Amino acid sequence: MKIMLCCAAGMSTSLLVTKMEKAAAAKELDVEIWANPVSEAKDHLDADIILLGPQIRYAEKSVKELVDGKMPVQNIDMRSYGRMDGEKVLSDALKAIEDFKK
C-alpha cells in the first residue's frame, strides 16, 4: 500500500511520515509512506491515497481533478496533524482507502 502526504514544500510532513511508519510497523502493515510538495503530486499517481496537509486544504479540488477518481484524496485532520498523531492519520487513511474500494 502506498500513502503520499502532500504539503506546501514537502518538508513539514516529514515528522508525520516517520510517526505513521512507526504505527504501520507496530501493526505489521506493509505500507510505503512519503511526503512531497503538492506541486509534485502529478508525478506520483501510483499511490493508493493522497493526504493533504492542513496548509494546502485549498488544493483539494485540483488534486481530485488530477487523480480523476483513481484514488481517494483526503485532507489530514488538523488536530491529528498538529499533534503529529501518526497512528490516527494512518488509521484515517486506511479507512478512506477501504471505503473508496467499496
BELLINNOR-V757897 format. One record per residue. N is the residue number from 1. RES is the residue in three letters. SS is DSSP state (~ for helix, > for strand, _ for the rest). OMEGA is omega in radians with two decimals (999 if undefined). Layout:
n->(N;N)
res->(RES;RES)
ss->(SS;SS)
omega->(OMEGA;OMEGA)
//
This chain:
n->(1;2;3;4;5;6;7;8;9;10;11;12;13;14;15;16;17;18;19;20;21;22;23;24;25;26;27;28;29;30;31;32;33;34;35;36;37;38;39;40;41;42;43;44;45;46;47;48;49;50;51;52;53;54;55;56;57;58;59;60;61;62;63;64;65;66;67;68;69;70;71;72;73;74;75;76;77;78;79;80;81;82;83;84;85;86;87;88;89;90;91;92;93;94;95;96;97;98;99;100;101;102)
res->(MET;LYS;ILE;MET;LEU;CYS;CYS;ALA;ALA;GLY;MET;SER;THR;SER;LEU;LEU;VAL;THR;LYS;MET;GLU;LYS;ALA;ALA;ALA;ALA;LYS;GLU;LEU;ASP;VAL;GLU;ILE;TRP;ALA;ASN;PRO;VAL;SER;GLU;ALA;LYS;ASP;HIS;LEU;ASP;ALA;ASP;ILE;ILE;LEU;LEU;GLY;PRO;GLN;ILE;ARG;TYR;ALA;GLU;LYS;SER;VAL;LYS;GLU;LEU;VAL;ASP;GLY;LYS;MET;PRO;VAL;GLN;ASN;ILE;ASP;MET;ARG;SER;TYR;GLY;ARG;MET;ASP;GLY;GLU;LYS;VAL;LEU;SER;ASP;ALA;LEU;LYS;ALA;ILE;GLU;ASP;PHE;LYS;LYS)
ss->(_;>;>;>;>;>;>;_;_;_;_;_;_;~;~;~;~;~;~;~;~;~;~;~;~;~;_;_;_;_;_;>;>;>;>;>;>;~;~;~;~;~;~;_;_;_;_;_;>;>;>;>;_;~;~;~;~;~;~;~;~;~;~;~;~;~;~;_;_;_;_;>;>;>;>;_;_;~;~;~;~;~;~;_;_;~;~;~;~;~;~;~;~;~;~;~;~;~;~;~;~;_)
omega->(-3.09;-3.13;3.10;3.03;3.10;3.05;-3.06;-3.08;3.13;-3.07;-3.01;-3.12;-3.09;3.13;3.12;3.09;-3.14;-3.14;3.09;3.11;3.11;3.11;3.12;3.13;3.12;3.13;-3.12;3.11;3.08;-3.04;3.02;-3.09;3.11;3.14;3.10;2.94;-3.12;3.13;3.14;-3.12;-3.11;-3.13;-3.05;-3.10;3.06;3.12;3.06;3.10;3.01;3.09;-3.11;3.07;-3.10;-3.09;3.11;3.08;-3.12;-3.05;-3.06;-3.10;-3.11;3.11;3.08;3.08;-3.14;-3.09;3.02;3.06;-3.09;-3.14;3.08;3.03;-3.05;3.02;3.07;3.10;-3.05;-3.14;3.13;3.12;-3.13;3.12;-3.06;-3.11;-3.09;-3.14;3.14;3.14;3.09;3.13;3.11;-3.14;-3.14;3.10;3.13;3.12;3.14;3.13;-3.13;-3.09;-3.12;999)
//
